[in-house]
Amino acid sequence: MSRSIARLKGLGFILLQTRHEFYHVLVGLMWAWFLRELWQQFNSRWITLTILGSLLPDLDHFVYFLTYGKRDWYTKQILKFLREHEWRTLWKFVASGHKYNTSLATHNYFFMTFLAALSLASFFYDFKTGVILFGAMFGHYLFDVIDDLVILGYVNANWKRFWKPRDV
């Protein structure tokens, strides 16, 4: 019985540490709501697309860990926690340290502009799937920029450069 309670508490802790992703989903759902009001239509597939679009930009973190950022101290620390099965420490480390991982390739203003342009072009060509998906992804990045300002007091350097740093 006490083991089940400990697992539930552990799950609650992990959910608390991943609240940042829930915020991304909420921003995406607000985008879907706005489009529903604009188009005066509702399609349940749009909800799925906005959730996917809201979470898709964070795949860049996994690409970073598995490819071009393998030698970074941040990645090494995460892999160490994974090997040692220190789940709580891992989640806490990621939740508090992800703001300082400034080497991600797609987390920049250039990629945001590209997504906004794709969303706008999709709107003009009446490609609703594109408007929903690219707009939700743009919302994800916009939230991250605002979150940087609120949490750190400044915008991370990664937003101002194209692609990824040369030393990574």
C-alpha positions as CSV (number, residue, x, y, z in Angstrom):
1,M,0.0,0.0,0.0
2,S,2.7,2.5,0.9
3,R,4.6,1.7,-2.3
4,S,1.5,2.6,-4.3
5,I,1.2,5.9,-2.5
6,A,4.9,6.6,-3.1
7,R,4.4,5.9,-6.8
8,L,1.4,8.2,-6.9
9,K,3.4,11.0,-5.1
10,G,6.2,10.4,-7.6
11,L,3.8,10.7,-10.5
12,G,2.4,13.9,-9.0
13,F,5.9,15.3,-8.6
14,I,6.7,14.5,-12.3
15,L,3.5,16.1,-13.5
16,L,4.3,19.2,-11.4
17,Q,7.7,19.4,-13.0
18,T,6.3,19.1,-16.5
19,R,3.8,21.9,-16.2
20,H,5.7,23.9,-18.8
21,E,4.5,21.4,-21.4
22,F,0.9,21.8,-20.1
23,Y,1.2,25.6,-20.7
24,H,2.3,24.9,-24.2
25,V,-0.8,22.8,-24.8
26,L,-3.0,25.5,-23.3
27,V,-1.5,28.1,-25.7
28,G,-2.2,25.7,-28.6
29,L,-5.8,25.2,-27.4
30,M,-6.3,29.0,-27.2
31,W,-5.1,29.1,-30.8
32,A,-7.6,26.4,-31.8
33,W,-10.3,28.4,-30.0
34,F,-9.4,31.6,-31.8
35,L,-9.5,29.7,-35.2
36,R,-12.8,28.1,-34.3
37,E,-14.3,31.6,-33.7
38,L,-12.7,32.9,-36.8
39,W,-13.9,30.1,-39.1
40,Q,-17.2,29.5,-37.3
41,Q,-16.5,25.8,-37.5
42,F,-15.3,23.0,-35.1
43,N,-13.4,19.9,-36.0
44,S,-12.1,17.6,-33.3
45,R,-9.0,16.9,-35.5
46,W,-8.0,20.5,-35.0
47,I,-7.6,19.9,-31.3
48,T,-5.3,17.0,-32.0
49,L,-3.3,19.1,-34.4
50,T,-2.9,22.0,-32.0
51,I,-1.7,19.7,-29.3
52,L,0.7,18.1,-31.7
53,G,1.9,21.5,-32.9
54,S,2.3,22.8,-29.4
55,L,4.5,19.9,-28.4
56,L,6.4,19.3,-31.6
57,P,9.0,22.1,-31.2
58,D,10.3,20.4,-28.0
59,L,11.5,17.5,-30.2
60,D,14.4,19.7,-30.8
61,H,15.5,18.9,-27.2
62,F,15.7,15.2,-28.0
63,V,17.4,15.8,-31.3
64,Y,19.9,17.9,-29.4
65,F,20.5,15.1,-26.8
66,L,20.9,12.4,-29.4
67,T,22.9,14.2,-32.1
68,Y,24.7,17.6,-32.1
69,G,24.6,18.2,-28.3
70,K,25.9,14.8,-27.1
71,R,29.0,16.2,-25.7
72,D,27.4,19.1,-23.8
73,W,27.5,19.1,-20.0
74,Y,23.7,19.4,-19.9
75,T,23.2,16.2,-22.0
76,K,25.9,14.3,-20.0
77,Q,24.1,15.2,-16.7
78,I,20.7,14.1,-18.1
79,L,22.2,10.8,-19.3
80,K,23.8,10.2,-15.9
81,F,20.5,10.7,-14.1
82,L,18.9,8.3,-16.6
83,R,21.5,5.6,-16.1
84,E,21.3,5.9,-12.4
85,H,17.4,5.8,-12.4
86,E,17.3,9.1,-10.5
87,W,13.9,10.1,-12.0
88,R,13.0,12.8,-9.5
89,T,16.4,14.4,-9.8
90,L,16.2,14.2,-13.6
91,W,12.8,15.9,-13.8
92,K,13.8,18.6,-11.4
93,F,17.1,19.2,-13.3
94,V,15.3,19.4,-16.6
95,A,12.5,21.7,-15.2
96,S,15.0,24.1,-13.7
97,G,17.8,23.9,-16.2
98,H,16.1,23.8,-19.6
99,K,16.2,27.6,-19.8
100,Y,19.9,27.5,-19.8
101,N,20.2,25.1,-22.7
102,T,20.8,27.8,-25.3
103,S,22.2,25.6,-28.1
104,L,19.0,24.3,-29.7
105,A,18.8,24.7,-33.4
106,T,15.2,25.7,-33.9
107,H,14.6,27.9,-30.9
108,N,15.3,31.2,-32.6
109,Y,13.6,34.2,-34.1
110,F,14.4,33.0,-37.6
111,F,12.6,29.8,-37.3
112,M,9.7,31.6,-35.6
113,T,9.4,33.9,-38.6
114,F,9.5,30.9,-40.9
115,L,6.6,29.3,-39.0
116,A,4.6,32.5,-38.9
117,A,5.1,32.9,-42.7
118,L,4.0,29.3,-43.3
119,S,0.9,29.8,-41.1
120,L,0.0,33.0,-43.0
121,A,0.6,31.4,-46.4
122,S,-1.6,28.5,-45.3
123,F,-4.3,30.9,-44.3
124,F,-4.3,32.6,-47.7
125,Y,-4.4,29.3,-49.5
126,D,-7.2,28.1,-47.2
127,F,-5.0,25.2,-46.0
128,K,-6.5,25.0,-42.5
129,T,-4.3,22.1,-41.3
130,G,-1.2,24.3,-42.0
131,V,-2.7,27.3,-40.2
132,I,-3.5,25.2,-37.2
133,L,-0.2,23.3,-37.0
134,F,2.2,26.1,-37.9
135,G,0.3,28.6,-35.8
136,A,0.4,26.3,-32.7
137,M,4.2,25.8,-33.2
138,F,4.7,29.5,-33.5
139,G,2.6,29.9,-30.3
140,H,5.0,27.5,-28.5
141,Y,8.0,29.5,-29.4
142,L,6.3,32.8,-28.5
143,F,5.4,31.4,-25.1
144,D,9.1,30.3,-24.6
145,V,10.3,33.8,-25.4
146,I,7.8,35.4,-23.0
147,D,8.7,32.7,-20.4
148,D,12.4,33.7,-20.8
149,L,11.5,37.3,-20.0
150,V,9.4,36.4,-17.0
151,I,11.7,33.7,-15.5
152,L,15.1,35.0,-16.4
153,G,14.4,38.7,-16.9
154,Y,16.0,38.7,-20.4
155,V,15.7,36.8,-23.6
156,N,18.2,33.9,-24.0
157,A,20.9,34.4,-26.6
158,N,19.7,31.4,-28.7
159,W,16.7,33.4,-29.9
160,K,19.0,35.9,-31.7
161,R,21.1,33.5,-33.7
162,F,20.5,31.4,-36.7
163,W,20.5,27.6,-36.4
164,K,22.9,26.4,-33.7
165,P,26.3,27.6,-32.3
166,R,29.4,26.4,-34.1
167,D,31.0,25.0,-30.9
168,V,28.3,22.4,-30.3
